[in-house]
Amino acid sequence: MIRHKRLEHRFVDHIPERLGAGVLYLSMEYATSAHSCCCGCGEEVVTPFTPTDWKMTFDGETISLHPSIGNWTLKCRSHYLIDRGKVVEAGPWSDEQVESERSRDRAAKARFYGQSPTVEPSAQPAPPKATPGFWRRLWSHISGRF
């Protein structure tokens, strides 16, 4: 259930240690925003602005954040949109939906940053042993004779 139906925005240099309820703090220097969870649980919600995370739109009067904010790691598991300062409750997601979105997000980051998707260390094959080049093998052979 969403307790805060609107968020007042404040542009700040630094996100304050204590977040006021119903306030969306935006730091352009750090390309991030933070607010107290809109369900009223009091947990801090941070949304970084990056090409693969959230986008912020300021129309001169109101703020919108896209995509939605899914607080899946919080006890409340709230899910909502911030659209022109209004908080719009979105439906709950199953654990499978959350994991699917996390996988999609990892793949998007890997594509954007030019990396292969992260693989658990135990699942990574051992790197092949480098075969010494011709000249190193020849030198080893010659130097081993003397």
DSSP file (Angstrom, degrees, kcal/mol; ACC not computed):
  #  RESIDUE AA STRUCTURE BP1 BP2  ACC     N-H-->O    O-->H-N    N-H-->O    O-->H-N    TCO  KAPPA ALPHA  PHI   PSI    X-CA   Y-CA   Z-CA
    1    1 A M              0   0    0      0, 0.0     2,-0.5     0, 0.0    77,-0.1   0.000 360.0 360.0 360.0 134.0    0.0    0.0    0.0
    2    2 A I        +     0   0    0      1,-0.2    37,-0.3    38,-0.1     3,-0.1  -0.767 360.0 178.1 -91.5 124.7    1.4    3.4   -0.9
    3    3 A R  S    S+     0   0    0     35,-2.0     2,-0.8    -2,-0.5    36,-0.2   0.836  71.1  58.2 -91.7 -39.5    1.2    6.0    1.8
    4    4 A H        +     0   0    0     34,-2.5    -1,-0.2     1,-0.1    36,-0.1  -0.838  58.1 177.1 -98.5 111.0    2.8    8.9    0.0
    5    5 A K        +     0   0    0     -2,-0.8    82,-3.2    -3,-0.1     2,-0.3   0.615  68.6  34.1 -89.5 -14.8    0.9    9.7   -3.2
    6    6 A R  B     -A   86   0A   0     80,-0.3     2,-0.5    32,-0.1    80,-0.2  -0.981  67.0-150.3-138.2 149.4    3.0   12.7   -4.2
    7    7 A L        -     0   0    0     78,-2.9     2,-0.4    -2,-0.3    56,-0.2  -0.987   9.0-146.7-122.1 127.7    6.7   13.6   -3.9
    8    8 A E  E     -e   23   0B   0     14,-2.7    16,-3.2    -2,-0.5     2,-0.3  -0.746  25.6-136.8 -82.8 136.2    8.0   17.1   -3.6
    9    9 A H  E     -e   24   0B   0     -2,-0.4     2,-0.4    14,-0.2    16,-0.2  -0.742  20.3-173.5-101.0 148.4   11.3   17.3   -5.3
   10   10 A R  E     -e   25   0B   0     14,-2.5    16,-2.8    -2,-0.3     2,-0.5  -0.975  18.3-142.4-137.7 122.8   14.4   19.1   -4.0
   11   11 A F  E     +e   26   0B   0     -2,-0.4     2,-0.3    14,-0.2    16,-0.2  -0.745  34.1 173.0 -81.1 127.5   17.6   19.6   -6.0
   12   12 A V        -     0   0    0     14,-3.0    16,-0.4    -2,-0.5    17,-0.3  -0.910  43.0-134.4-134.3 157.7   20.6   19.2   -3.6
   13   13 A D  S    S+     0   0    0     -2,-0.3     2,-0.4     1,-0.3    17,-0.2   0.904  98.0  18.3 -74.8 -43.3   24.3   19.0   -3.8
   14   14 A H  S    S-     0   0    0     -3,-0.1    -1,-0.3    15,-0.1    12,-0.1  -0.970  86.1-111.2-129.9 142.8   24.5   16.0   -1.4
   15   15 A I        -     0   0    0     -2,-0.4     4,-0.1    -3,-0.1    18,-0.0  -0.580  44.1-117.8 -69.9 128.5   21.7   13.6   -0.4
   16   16 A P        -     0   0    0      0, 0.0    -1,-0.1     0, 0.0     9,-0.1  -0.285  11.7-123.0 -68.6 155.8   21.0   14.3    3.3
   17   17 A E  S    S+     0   0    0      1,-0.2     2,-0.6     2,-0.0    -2,-0.0   0.898 103.0  46.7 -63.8 -41.3   21.6   11.6    5.9
   18   18 A R  S    S-     0   0    0     18,-0.0     2,-0.5    26,-0.0    -1,-0.2  -0.912  82.9-148.2-106.5 123.3   18.0   11.7    7.1
   19   19 A L        -     0   0    0     -2,-0.6     2,-0.2    23,-0.2    16,-0.1  -0.762  12.6-129.5 -93.9 131.0   15.4   11.7    4.3
   20   20 A G    >   -     0   0    0     -2,-0.5     3,-1.3     1,-0.1    16,-0.6  -0.548  31.3-104.8 -74.9 141.3   12.1   13.6    4.8
   21   21 A A  T 3  S+     0   0    0      1,-0.2    -1,-0.1    -2,-0.2     3,-0.1  -0.428 104.3  17.9 -65.4 137.5    9.0   11.6    4.1
   22   22 A G  T 3  S+     0   0    0     14,-0.3   -14,-2.7     1,-0.2     2,-0.4   0.656 100.0 115.7  77.1  16.4    7.4   12.6    0.8
   23   23 A V  E <   -e    8   0B   0     -3,-1.3     2,-0.7   -16,-0.2    13,-0.5  -0.975  51.6-155.4-123.0 131.1   10.5   14.3   -0.6
   24   24 A L  E     -eF   9  35B   0    -16,-3.2   -14,-2.5    -2,-0.4     2,-0.4  -0.921  15.6-156.1-102.6 113.0   12.5   13.2   -3.6
   25   25 A Y  E     -eF  10  34B   0      9,-2.8     9,-2.1    -2,-0.7     2,-0.5  -0.769   8.5-166.1 -92.6 132.0   16.1   14.5   -3.3
   26   26 A L  E     -eF  11  33B   0    -16,-2.8   -14,-3.0    -2,-0.4     2,-0.6  -0.975  10.5-171.6-124.8 122.9   18.0   14.9   -6.6
   27   27 A S  E   > - F   0  32B   0      5,-2.9     5,-2.0    -2,-0.5     4,-0.3  -0.933   3.9-177.5-111.6 108.6   21.8   15.3   -6.8
   28   28 A M  T > 5S+     0   0    0     -2,-0.6     3,-0.6   -16,-0.4    -1,-0.2   0.844  83.3  60.6 -73.2 -32.5   22.8   16.2  -10.4
   29   29 A E  T 3 5S+     0   0    0    -17,-0.3    -1,-0.2     1,-0.2   -16,-0.1   0.894 116.7  31.5 -59.8 -39.9   26.5   16.2   -9.4
   30   30 A Y  T 3 5S-     0   0    0    -17,-0.2    -1,-0.2     2,-0.2    -2,-0.2   0.330 105.6-129.2-100.8   6.0   26.2   12.6   -8.3
   31   31 A A  T < 5 +     0   0    0     -3,-0.6    18,-3.2    -4,-0.3     2,-0.3   0.911  69.8 105.2  47.2  55.2   23.6   11.6  -10.9
   32   32 A T  E   < -FG  27  48B   0     -5,-2.0    -5,-2.9    16,-0.3     2,-0.3  -0.985  52.8-152.1-154.4 161.3   21.3   10.1   -8.3
   33   33 A S  E     -FG  26  47B   0     14,-1.6    14,-2.7    -2,-0.3     2,-0.3  -0.935  10.5-169.4-132.4 161.1   18.1   10.5   -6.4
   34   34 A A  E     +FG  25  46B   0     -9,-2.1    -9,-2.8    -2,-0.3     2,-0.3  -0.992   9.9 163.6-148.2 149.4   17.0    9.2   -3.0
   35   35 A H  E     -FG  24  45B   0     10,-2.0    10,-2.8    -2,-0.3     2,-0.4  -0.979  44.1 -94.2-157.3 161.6   13.7    9.2   -1.1
   36   36 A S  E     - G   0  44B   0    -16,-0.6   -14,-0.3   -13,-0.5     8,-0.2  -0.670  65.3 -85.4 -77.5 135.3   12.1    7.5    1.8
   37   37 A C    > > -     0   0    0      6,-3.2     3,-1.7    -2,-0.4     5,-0.5  -0.087  34.0-132.0 -47.4 135.2   10.1    4.5    0.5
   38   38 A C  T 3 5S+     0   0    0      1,-0.3   -34,-2.5     2,-0.1   -35,-2.0   0.578 100.5  70.9 -71.2  -9.8    6.6    5.6   -0.6
   39   39 A C  T 3 5S-     0   0    0    -37,-0.3    -1,-0.3   -36,-0.2    -2,-0.1   0.672 112.2-114.8 -78.3 -14.7    4.9    2.8    1.3
   40   40 A G  T < 5S+     0   0    0     -3,-1.7    -2,-0.1     3,-0.1   -38,-0.1   0.483  81.2 124.7  97.1   3.2    5.8    4.6    4.5
   41   41 A C  T   5S-     0   0    0      1,-0.1    -3,-0.1     2,-0.1    34,-0.0   0.698  73.1-127.2 -70.9 -17.0    8.2    1.9    5.9
   42   42 A G      < +     0   0    0     -5,-0.5   -23,-0.2     1,-0.3    -1,-0.1   0.395  58.0 143.5  89.5  -3.9   10.9    4.5    6.2
   43   43 A E        -     0   0    0     -7,-0.1    -6,-3.2     1,-0.1     2,-0.3  -0.401  54.3-111.7 -70.5 147.7   13.6    2.6    4.2
   44   44 A E  E     -G   36   0B   0     -8,-0.2     2,-0.5    -2,-0.1    -8,-0.2  -0.643  27.9-161.8 -81.7 133.6   15.9    4.6    1.9
   45   45 A V  E     -G   35   0B   0    -10,-2.8   -10,-2.0    -2,-0.3     2,-0.4  -0.978   4.9-167.8-119.0 122.2   15.5    4.1   -1.8
   46   46 A V  E     -G   34   0B   0     -2,-0.5   -12,-0.2   -12,-0.2    -2,-0.0  -0.926   5.0-172.3-113.5 132.5   18.3    5.2   -4.1
   47   47 A T  E     -G   33   0B   0    -14,-2.7   -14,-1.6    -2,-0.4     2,-0.2  -0.914  11.4-154.3-126.4 103.7   17.9    5.5   -7.8
   48   48 A P  E     -G   32   0B   0      0, 0.0     6,-1.9     0, 0.0     2,-0.8  -0.520  14.7-131.2 -76.1 143.5   21.1    6.2   -9.8
   49   49 A F  B     +h   54   0C   0    -18,-3.2     6,-0.2    -2,-0.2    -2,-0.0  -0.848  50.7 135.6 -95.8 106.7   20.8    7.9  -13.2
   50   50 A T  S >  S-     0   0    0     -2,-0.8     3,-0.9     4,-0.8   -19,-0.0  -0.912  70.2 -97.9-141.1 167.8   22.8    5.9  -15.7
   51   51 A P  T 3  S+     0   0    0      0, 0.0     4,-0.1     0, 0.0    -2,-0.0   0.743 126.1  35.9 -60.6 -20.8   22.2    4.7  -19.3
   52   52 A T  T 3  S+     0   0    0      2,-0.1    57,-0.1    57,-0.0     3,-0.1   0.391 120.5  44.1-114.3   2.5   21.2    1.3  -17.8
   53   53 A D  S <  S-     0   0    0     -3,-0.9     2,-0.2     1,-0.3    -4,-0.2   0.201 107.4 -18.3-114.0-124.6   19.4    2.3  -14.6
   54   54 A W  B     -h   49   0C   0     -6,-1.9    -4,-0.8    11,-0.0     2,-0.4  -0.544  48.6-148.4 -91.7 153.4   16.9    5.1  -14.1
   55   55 A K  E     -B   66   0A   0     11,-3.2    11,-2.2    -2,-0.2     2,-0.4  -0.949  11.6-152.1-114.7 138.8   16.1    8.1  -16.2
   56   56 A M  E     -B   65   0A   0     -2,-0.4     2,-0.5     9,-0.2     9,-0.2  -0.924   7.0-166.2-113.3 136.4   15.0   11.4  -14.7
   57   57 A T  E     -B   64   0A   0      7,-2.5     7,-2.1    -2,-0.4     2,-0.5  -0.989   3.4-171.0-122.8 128.1   12.8   13.9  -16.5
   58   58 A F  E     -B   63   0A   0     -2,-0.5     5,-0.2     5,-0.2    -2,-0.0  -0.976   4.3-173.6-116.5 117.9   12.3   17.4  -15.2
   59   59 A D        -     0   0    0      3,-2.0     4,-0.1    -2,-0.5    -1,-0.1   0.242  60.7 -90.8 -95.5  14.1    9.6   19.3  -17.1
   60   60 A G  S    S+     0   0    0      2,-0.3     3,-0.1     1,-0.1    -2,-0.0   0.148 122.0  34.9  98.1 -18.9   10.3   22.6  -15.3
   61   61 A E  S    S+     0   0    0      1,-0.4     2,-0.3     0, 0.0    -1,-0.1   0.581 116.9  30.2-132.5 -35.9    7.7   21.8  -12.6
   62   62 A T        -     0   0    0    -54,-0.1    -3,-2.0     2,-0.0     2,-0.4  -0.843  63.5-129.5-132.2 166.0    7.7   18.1  -11.8
   63   63 A I  E     -B   58   0A   0     -2,-0.3    22,-2.5   -56,-0.2     2,-0.4  -0.908  16.3-171.9-116.1 141.7   10.0   15.1  -11.8
   64   64 A S  E     -B   57   0A   0     -7,-2.1    -7,-2.5    -2,-0.4     2,-0.4  -0.985   6.0-160.0-127.3 144.2    9.4   11.7  -13.4
   65   65 A L  E     -BC  56  82A   0     17,-2.6    17,-0.8    -2,-0.4    -9,-0.2  -0.983  18.4-133.2-121.9 136.5   11.6    8.6  -12.9
   66   66 A H  E    S+B   55   0A   0    -11,-2.2   -11,-3.2    -2,-0.4     2,-0.2  -0.997  70.6  32.7-137.8 140.4   11.5    5.7  -15.3
   67   67 A P  E    S-     0   0A   0      0, 0.0    15,-0.2     0, 0.0   -12,-0.1   0.486  98.9 -88.7 -79.7-163.8   11.4    2.7  -15.1
   68   68 A S  E     -     0   0A   0     -2,-0.2     2,-0.7    13,-0.1    13,-0.2  -0.132  37.3-113.9 -65.1 165.6    9.3    1.8  -12.1
   69   69 A I  E     - C   0  80A   0     11,-3.5    11,-2.1    -4,-0.1     2,-0.7  -0.918  30.5-174.7-107.5 112.8   10.8    1.4   -8.6
   70   70 A G  E     - C   0  79A   0     -2,-0.7     2,-1.6     9,-0.2     3,-0.3  -0.926  11.6-162.1-110.1 110.0   10.7   -2.1   -7.3
   71   71 A N    >   +     0   0    0      7,-3.0     3,-1.2    -2,-0.7     6,-0.6  -0.419  31.2 152.9 -89.1  61.4   11.9   -2.4   -3.8
   72   72 A W  T 3   +     0   0    0     -2,-1.6    -1,-0.2     1,-0.3     7,-0.0   0.718  67.9  52.8 -69.4 -22.8   12.4   -6.2   -4.0
   73   73 A T  T 3  S+     0   0    0     -3,-0.3    -1,-0.3     3,-0.0     2,-0.2   0.570  95.0  86.6 -89.4  -7.9   15.2   -6.3   -1.3
   74   74 A L  S <  S-     0   0    0     -3,-1.2     3,-0.5     4,-0.1    -3,-0.0  -0.570  87.1-119.6 -88.9 155.8   13.1   -4.4    1.2
   75   75 A K  S    S+     0   0    0      1,-0.2    -1,-0.1    -2,-0.2    -3,-0.0   0.866 114.0  53.7 -59.5 -37.2   10.7   -6.1    3.6
   76   76 A C  S    S-     0   0    0      1,-0.1    -1,-0.2     2,-0.0    -4,-0.1   0.784  86.1-156.5 -70.5 -28.2    7.7   -4.1    2.1
   77   77 A R        +     0   0    0     -6,-0.6    16,-0.2    -3,-0.5    -5,-0.2   0.819  26.6 178.3  51.9  35.0    8.5   -5.2   -1.5
   78   78 A S        -     0   0    0     -7,-0.3    -7,-3.0    -8,-0.1     2,-0.3  -0.261  14.9-164.1 -66.8 156.1    6.7   -2.0   -2.7
   79   79 A H  E     +C   70   0A   0     11,-0.3    11,-2.9    -9,-0.2     2,-0.3  -0.964  22.1 141.1-146.6 122.1    6.5   -1.3   -6.4
   80   80 A Y  E     -CD  69  89A   0    -11,-2.1   -11,-3.5    -2,-0.3     2,-0.3  -0.978  39.2-123.2-157.1 165.6    5.6    2.1   -7.9
   81   81 A L  E     - D   0  88A   0      7,-2.6     7,-2.5    -2,-0.3     2,-0.6  -0.840  13.9-144.4-109.1 150.7    6.1    4.7  -10.5
   82   82 A I  E     +CD  65  87A   0    -17,-0.8   -17,-2.6    -2,-0.3     2,-0.5  -0.947  29.3 172.3-114.0 107.5    7.0    8.4  -10.0
   83   83 A D  E >   - D   0  86A   0      3,-2.7     3,-1.9    -2,-0.6   -19,-0.2  -0.942  67.9 -27.4-125.3 109.3    5.2   10.2  -12.8
   84   84 A R  T 3  S-     0   0    0     -2,-0.5   -20,-0.2     1,-0.3    -1,-0.1   0.895 125.6 -49.7  51.9  45.9    5.2   14.1  -12.7
   85   85 A G  T 3  S+     0   0    0    -22,-2.5   -78,-2.9     1,-0.3     2,-0.3   0.270 116.0 115.2  82.4 -11.8    5.6   14.1   -9.0
   86   86 A K  E <   -AD   6  83A   0     -3,-1.9    -3,-2.7   -80,-0.2     2,-0.6  -0.711  61.8-137.1 -92.4 142.1    2.7   11.6   -8.4
   87   87 A V  E     - D   0  82A   0    -82,-3.2     2,-0.6    -2,-0.3    -5,-0.2  -0.882  19.6-166.8 -99.0 121.2    3.4    8.2   -7.0
   88   88 A V  E     - D   0  81A   0     -7,-2.5    -7,-2.6    -2,-0.6     2,-0.1  -0.936  19.0-129.2-113.7 117.0    1.4    5.5   -8.9
   89   89 A E  E     - D   0  80A   0     -2,-0.6     2,-0.3    -9,-0.2    -9,-0.3  -0.412  24.1-160.7 -66.4 135.5    1.2    2.1   -7.2
   90   90 A A        -     0   0    0    -11,-2.9   -11,-0.3   -21,-0.2    -1,-0.0  -0.772  28.1 -88.4-112.4 161.4    2.2   -0.8   -9.5
   91   91 A G        -     0   0    0     -2,-0.3    -1,-0.1     1,-0.1     2,-0.0  -0.203  46.6 -96.4 -68.8 158.5    1.3   -4.4   -9.0
   92   92 A P        -     0   0    0      0, 0.0     2,-0.4     0, 0.0    -1,-0.1  -0.338  36.1-137.6 -70.2 157.0    3.5   -6.8   -7.0
   93   93 A W        -     0   0    0    -16,-0.2     2,-0.1    -2,-0.0     0, 0.0  -0.894  11.2-123.1-115.9 147.7    6.0   -9.1   -8.8
   94   94 A S     >  -     0   0    0     -2,-0.4     4,-2.3     1,-0.1     5,-0.2  -0.372  32.8-105.8 -77.6 165.2    6.7  -12.7   -8.2
   95   95 A D  H  > S+     0   0    0      1,-0.2     4,-2.5     2,-0.2     5,-0.2   0.862 123.3  54.9 -60.0 -35.0   10.2  -13.9   -7.3
   96   96 A E  H  > S+     0   0    0      2,-0.2     4,-2.3     1,-0.2    -1,-0.2   0.905 107.4  48.5 -66.4 -41.4   10.4  -15.3  -10.9
   97   97 A Q  H  > S+     0   0    0      2,-0.2     4,-2.3     1,-0.2    -2,-0.2   0.909 112.0  49.7 -64.0 -41.5    9.6  -11.9  -12.4
   98   98 A V  H  X S+     0   0    0     -4,-2.3     4,-2.4     2,-0.2    -2,-0.2   0.935 112.4  46.7 -63.2 -46.6   12.1  -10.1  -10.1
   99   99 A E  H  X S+     0   0    0     -4,-2.5     4,-2.3     1,-0.2    -1,-0.2   0.881 110.8  52.8 -65.4 -37.4   14.9  -12.6  -11.1
  100  100 A S  H  X S+     0   0    0     -4,-2.3     4,-2.3     2,-0.2    -1,-0.2   0.917 110.9  47.0 -62.1 -43.3   14.0  -12.3  -14.8
  101  101 A E  H  X S+     0   0    0     -4,-2.3     4,-2.6     2,-0.2    -2,-0.2   0.888 110.4  52.3 -66.4 -39.4   14.3   -8.5  -14.6
  102  102 A R  H  X S+     0   0    0     -4,-2.4     4,-2.5     2,-0.2    -1,-0.2   0.905 110.3  48.5 -63.0 -40.6   17.6   -8.8  -12.7
  103  103 A S  H  X S+     0   0    0     -4,-2.3     4,-2.3     2,-0.2    -2,-0.2   0.922 112.1  48.7 -64.2 -44.0   18.9  -11.1  -15.5
  104  104 A R  H  X S+     0   0    0     -4,-2.3     4,-2.4     1,-0.2    -2,-0.2   0.902 111.6  50.6 -61.2 -40.8   17.7   -8.6  -18.1
  105  105 A D  H  X S+     0   0    0     -4,-2.6     4,-2.4     2,-0.2    -2,-0.2   0.911 109.5  49.6 -65.0 -43.9   19.4   -5.8  -16.2
  106  106 A R  H  X S+     0   0    0     -4,-2.5     4,-2.5     1,-0.2    -1,-0.2   0.916 112.3  48.4 -60.9 -42.8   22.7   -7.6  -16.0
  107  107 A A  H  X S+     0   0    0     -4,-2.3     4,-2.6     2,-0.2    -2,-0.2   0.899 110.3  51.3 -65.3 -40.1   22.6   -8.4  -19.7
  108  108 A A  H  X S+     0   0    0     -4,-2.4     4,-2.6     2,-0.2    -2,-0.2   0.915 111.6  47.4 -63.0 -42.8   21.8   -4.7  -20.5
  109  109 A K  H  X S+     0   0    0     -4,-2.4     4,-2.9     2,-0.2     6,-0.2   0.922 111.4  50.8 -63.4 -43.9   24.7   -3.5  -18.4
  110  110 A A  H  <>S+     0   0    0     -4,-2.5     5,-3.0     1,-0.2     4,-0.5   0.918 112.9  46.1 -60.9 -43.8   27.1   -6.1  -20.0
  111  111 A R  H ><5S+     0   0    0     -4,-2.6     3,-0.8     3,-0.2    -2,-0.2   0.941 115.3  46.1 -63.0 -47.2   26.0   -5.0  -23.5
  112  112 A F  H 3<5S+     0   0    0     -4,-2.6    -2,-0.2     1,-0.2    -1,-0.2   0.916 118.0  41.0 -64.1 -44.1   26.3   -1.3  -22.7
  113  113 A Y  T 3<5S-     0   0    0     -4,-2.9    -1,-0.2    -5,-0.2    -2,-0.2   0.374 112.8-116.0 -89.9   5.9   29.7   -1.5  -21.0
  114  114 A G  T < 5S+     0   0    0     -3,-0.8     2,-0.3    -4,-0.5    -3,-0.2   0.847  72.0 125.3  69.1  35.4   31.1   -4.0  -23.5
  115  115 A Q      < -     0   0    0     -5,-3.0    -1,-0.2    -6,-0.2    -2,-0.1  -0.846  64.6-109.1-121.8 159.1   31.5   -6.9  -21.1
  116  116 A S        -     0   0    0     -2,-0.3     3,-0.1     1,-0.1    -9,-0.0  -0.607  54.3 -84.6 -80.9 151.7   30.2  -10.4  -21.2
  117  117 A P        -     0   0    0      0, 0.0    -1,-0.1     0, 0.0     2,-0.1  -0.192  56.1 -92.4 -55.1 147.3   27.6  -11.2  -18.6
  118  118 A T        -     0   0    0    -12,-0.1     2,-0.4    -3,-0.1    -8,-0.0  -0.392  41.4-163.5 -66.3 133.4   28.9  -12.0  -15.2
  119  119 A V        -     0   0    0     -2,-0.1     5,-0.1    -3,-0.1    -3,-0.0  -0.947  30.6-101.8-117.1 140.0   29.4  -15.7  -14.5
  120  120 A E    >>  -     0   0    0     -2,-0.4     3,-1.6     1,-0.1     4,-0.7  -0.335  33.2-120.6 -57.9 139.5   29.8  -17.2  -11.1
  121  121 A P  G >4 S+     0   0    0      0, 0.0     3,-1.1     0, 0.0    -1,-0.1   0.852 112.9  55.3 -53.5 -38.7   33.6  -17.9  -10.4
  122  122 A S  G 34 S+     0   0    0      1,-0.3    -2,-0.1     3,-0.0    -3,-0.0   0.749 107.6  51.0 -67.4 -21.7   32.9  -21.6   -9.8
  123  123 A A  G <4 S+     0   0    0     -3,-1.6    -1,-0.3     2,-0.1    -3,-0.1   0.536  87.9 100.6 -92.0  -7.6   31.2  -21.8  -13.2
  124  124 A Q  S << S-     0   0    0     -3,-1.1     2,-0.1    -4,-0.7    -4,-0.0  -0.607  76.4-121.2 -81.1 135.2   34.0  -20.2  -15.1
  125  125 A P        -     0   0    0      0, 0.0    -2,-0.1     0, 0.0    -1,-0.1  -0.414  35.5 -96.8 -70.7 151.9   36.4  -22.5  -17.0
  126  126 A A        -     0   0    0      1,-0.1     3,-0.1    -2,-0.1     0, 0.0  -0.436  46.9-103.4 -65.5 140.1   40.0  -22.4  -16.1
  127  127 A P        -     0   0    0      0, 0.0    -1,-0.1     0, 0.0     3,-0.1  -0.387  43.1-101.4 -65.1 143.9   42.0  -20.2  -18.4
  128  128 A P        -     0   0    0      0, 0.0     2,-0.3     0, 0.0     3,-0.0  -0.340  38.9-104.5 -65.5 146.1   44.0  -22.2  -21.0
  129  129 A K        -     0   0    0      1,-0.1     2,-0.3    -3,-0.1    -3,-0.0  -0.529  37.9-116.5 -70.7 134.8   47.7  -22.6  -20.2
  130  130 A A        -     0   0    0     -2,-0.3    -1,-0.1    -3,-0.1     3,-0.0  -0.557  21.4-137.6 -74.1 131.1   49.7  -20.3  -22.4
  131  131 A T        -     0   0    0     -2,-0.3    -1,-0.0     1,-0.1     0, 0.0  -0.783  27.5-113.3 -87.2 127.1   52.1  -22.2  -24.8
  132  132 A P        -     0   0    0      0, 0.0    -1,-0.1     0, 0.0     0, 0.0  -0.291  36.2-109.2 -60.1 145.4   55.4  -20.5  -24.9
  133  133 A G     >  -     0   0    0      1,-0.1     4,-2.4     4,-0.0     5,-0.2  -0.125  32.9 -95.4 -69.0 170.9   56.2  -19.0  -28.3
  134  134 A F  H  > S+     0   0    0      1,-0.2     4,-2.7     2,-0.2     5,-0.2   0.915 122.6  48.3 -54.4 -50.7   58.8  -20.4  -30.7
  135  135 A W  H  > S+     0   0    0      1,-0.2     4,-2.7     2,-0.2    -1,-0.2   0.878 111.9  49.2 -64.9 -38.2   61.6  -18.1  -29.6
  136  136 A R  H  > S+     0   0    0      2,-0.2     4,-2.7     1,-0.2    -1,-0.2   0.909 112.7  47.8 -66.9 -41.1   61.1  -18.7  -25.9
  137  137 A R  H  X S+     0   0    0     -4,-2.4     4,-2.3     2,-0.2    -2,-0.2   0.921 113.1  48.5 -64.1 -42.4   61.0  -22.5  -26.5
  138  138 A L  H  X S+     0   0    0     -4,-2.7     4,-2.9    -5,-0.2     5,-0.2   0.938 112.6  48.1 -62.6 -46.5   64.2  -22.2  -28.5
  139  139 A W  H  X S+     0   0    0     -4,-2.7     4,-3.3     1,-0.2     5,-0.3   0.914 111.8  49.6 -60.9 -43.6   65.9  -20.1  -25.8
  140  140 A S  H  X S+     0   0    0     -4,-2.7     4,-1.5     1,-0.2    -1,-0.2   0.896 112.6  48.2 -61.3 -40.1   64.9  -22.5  -23.1
  141  141 A H  H  X S+     0   0    0     -4,-2.3     4,-0.6    -5,-0.2    -2,-0.2   0.933 116.3  42.2 -66.0 -46.2   66.2  -25.4  -25.2
  142  142 A I  H >X S+     0   0    0     -4,-2.9     3,-1.2     1,-0.2     4,-0.7   0.938 115.9  47.5 -66.8 -47.4   69.6  -23.6  -25.9
  143  143 A S  H 3< S+     0   0    0     -4,-3.3     3,-0.3     1,-0.3    -1,-0.2   0.774 106.3  59.6 -70.1 -23.5   70.0  -22.3  -22.4
  144  144 A G  H 3< S+     0   0    0     -4,-1.5    -1,-0.3    -5,-0.3    -2,-0.2   0.704  98.3  60.3 -74.9 -18.7   69.2  -25.7  -21.0
  145  145 A R  H <<        0   0    0     -3,-1.2    -1,-0.2    -4,-0.6    -2,-0.2   0.774 360.0 360.0 -77.6 -27.2   72.1  -27.3  -22.9
  146  146 A F     <        0   0    0     -4,-0.7    -1,-0.2    -3,-0.3    -2,-0.2   0.476 360.0 360.0 -91.9 360.0   74.8  -25.1  -21.2
